Amino acid sequence: MAARAAEMARRAGAKAVTLAGTGPALIAFADRDHRKIATVMELAFENSGVQSRSWVLPLDTQGVV
């Protein structure tokens, strides 16, 4: 199921998708279409019978200030 969600995220425009931590979380990286990618990942999980949720988070480009 995670492999299908990752595949769908890449098809939607994600540059990279990987397990986050020890799982079961996935993280996708993209330069655009963030909400679309999150939605297709959620749908892939839902179609496999797995409840999921997503967050679209901003990228911190400053580091510690």
Secondary structure as UniProt FT lines:
FT   HELIX           2..11
FT   TURN            12..13
FT   STRAND          16..20
FT   TURN            21..24
FT   STRAND          25..29
FT   HELIX           34..47
FT   TURN            48..49
//
